[in-house]
């Protein structure tokens, strides 16, 4: 099947998907029009396939239905989803990126060697950080607090608070870290 034929098929499927999502939410066209600012007649024509979906129409609809744009249009997968990042070593610590796209929340696996007689220097910067200790132990100086975190423990903090992270030993530590440069907070549901 040619690309244009495939694209036309994908676009034809958007209307029924929009209708299904709206009905699952038990929303009327009027409800959706109020939520998105798109007229009832335009929404009706989109759902019936009489109007071609455009990005300007699909973005507010994806937000209203709380689905990714790809899911809304049932876009085909693009490329290999696996992340094959190369480890980067900084200041003796190994960082392995776990996210592909730039900007927004970034996740890393961090391997920290034991630090003998560290000279902690508290730092601040914009952002928000979430750490989960996989193995080993880490020491976190956060403002006036001095915390030792064991495997399975989690910490979340505003990086504008003076902080320092180190490994008191006795073995290397592995940590999952999520960093939000604009101060995005992470939420873990249990």
C-alpha positions in Angstrom: 0.0 0.0 0.0 1.4 3.4 -0.9 2.1 6.1 1.7 -0.8 8.4 0.5 -3.2 5.5 0.5 -2.1 4.5 4.0 -2.4 8.1 5.2 -5.9 8.4 3.8 -6.9 5.2 5.7 -5.4 6.6 8.9 -7.3 9.8 8.5 -10.6 8.0 7.8 -10.2 6.2 11.1 -9.9 9.4 13.1 -13.7 10.3 13.0 -14.9 6.9 14.5 -12.1 7.0 17.1 -13.1 10.6 18.1 -16.8 9.5 18.5 -15.8 6.4 20.5 -13.6 8.4 22.9 -16.4 11.0 23.4 -19.0 8.3 24.1 -16.7 6.5 26.5 -16.5 9.7 28.4 -20.3 10.1 28.2 -19.8 13.5 26.8 -22.1 15.2 24.3 -20.9 17.2 21.3 -22.0 20.3 23.2 -19.9 19.3 26.2 -16.9 18.7 24.0 -17.4 22.0 22.1 -17.4 23.9 25.4 -14.3 22.1 26.5 -12.3 22.6 23.3 -13.7 25.8 21.7 -14.5 23.8 18.5 -18.0 24.3 17.2 -20.6 21.5 17.5 -21.0 21.3 13.7 -17.2 21.0 13.2 -17.1 18.2 15.8 -20.0 16.4 14.2 -18.4 16.6 10.7 -15.1 15.4 12.1 -16.8 12.4 13.7 -18.8 11.5 10.6 -15.7 11.9 8.3 -17.1 14.8 6.4 -14.3 17.1 7.6 -10.6 16.3 7.4 -8.8 16.4 10.7 -6.1 19.1 11.1 -3.5 19.5 13.8 -5.3 22.6 15.0 -8.4 20.5 15.7 -6.7 17.4 16.9 -4.5 19.0 19.6 -7.4 20.3 21.7 -9.3 17.1 21.2 -6.4 15.0 22.3 -6.1 17.2 25.4 -9.9 16.9 26.1 -9.9 13.1 25.7 -6.6 12.8 27.7 -4.9 10.7 25.0 -1.6 11.1 23.1 -2.0 12.6 19.6 -0.5 9.3 18.2 -3.2 7.3 19.9 -5.9 9.7 18.7 -5.0 9.2 15.0 -3.8 5.6 15.5 -0.4 6.5 14.0 1.8 3.7 13.1 4.9 3.1 15.2 7.9 5.0 14.0 11.3 3.3 14.3 12.7 1.1 17.0 11.3 2.2 20.4 14.4 0.8 22.3 16.7 3.4 23.8 20.4 2.6 23.1 22.3 5.3 24.8 26.0 5.2 25.5 27.0 5.6 29.1 28.6 9.0 29.9 31.1 9.3 32.7 31.3 12.6 34.6 33.3 13.2 37.8 33.7 9.4 38.2 29.9 8.7 37.9 28.4 6.8 35.1 25.1 8.2 33.6 22.9 6.2 31.3 20.1 8.1 29.7 16.7 6.3 29.8 14.8 8.9 27.7 15.0 9.6 24.0 13.5 13.0 23.5 15.1 16.2 24.5 13.6 18.6 27.0 11.0 18.0 29.7 11.5 15.2 32.2 14.7 13.3 31.8 15.5 9.9 33.4 18.8 8.3 34.0 20.4 5.3 35.7 23.4 6.6 37.6 26.2 4.4 38.9 28.1 6.0 41.7 31.5 4.7 42.9 32.3 4.8 46.6 33.7 8.2 47.5 36.5 8.1 50.2 36.7 11.3 52.2 34.4 13.4 50.0 34.4 17.2 50.2 30.7 17.9 49.8 29.9 21.2 48.0 26.2 22.1 48.1 24.9 23.3 44.8 21.6 24.7 43.6 20.0 24.9 40.1 16.6 25.2 38.5 14.6 22.0 38.5 13.1 19.1 40.5 14.7 15.8 41.1 13.5 12.3 42.0 15.9 9.5 43.1 15.3 5.8 43.7 18.1 3.7 45.1 18.4 0.4 43.3 21.5 -0.9 45.1 24.2 0.4 47.5 23.7 3.5 49.5 23.7 7.2 48.8 24.2 10.2 51.0 22.1 13.3 50.4 22.8 16.6 51.9 19.7 18.7 51.4 19.7 22.0 53.1 20.3 21.3 56.7 19.4 17.6 56.4 22.0 14.8 56.1 20.2 11.6 54.8 21.5 8.1 54.0 19.2 6.3 51.5 19.2 2.5 51.3 17.9 0.3 48.4 14.2 0.8 47.8 14.1 4.3 49.2 13.0 7.3 47.2 13.6 11.0 47.6 12.1 14.0 45.7 13.3 17.6 46.1 13.4 21.0 44.6 16.9 21.5 43.3 16.9 25.2 44.3 17.4 23.8 47.8 21.2 23.5 48.4 22.1 19.8 47.9 24.9 17.3 47.4 24.7 13.6 46.5 27.5 11.1 47.3 28.2 7.4 47.9 29.4 6.6 51.5 30.1 3.0 50.5 30.8 0.2 51.1 30.0 -0.6 47.5 29.0 1.2 44.3 25.5 2.6 44.3 22.9 2.3 41.4 20.2 5.0 41.3 17.3 5.8 39.0 17.0 9.6 38.7 14.3 11.7 37.0 15.1 15.3 36.6 12.7 18.1 35.5 14.6 21.2 34.4 11.6 23.5 34.6 10.6 22.2 38.0 8.2 19.5 36.9 7.3 17.3 39.8 7.2 13.5 39.6 4.2 11.6 40.9 4.4 7.9 41.9 1.2 6.1 42.5 1.1 3.0 44.7 
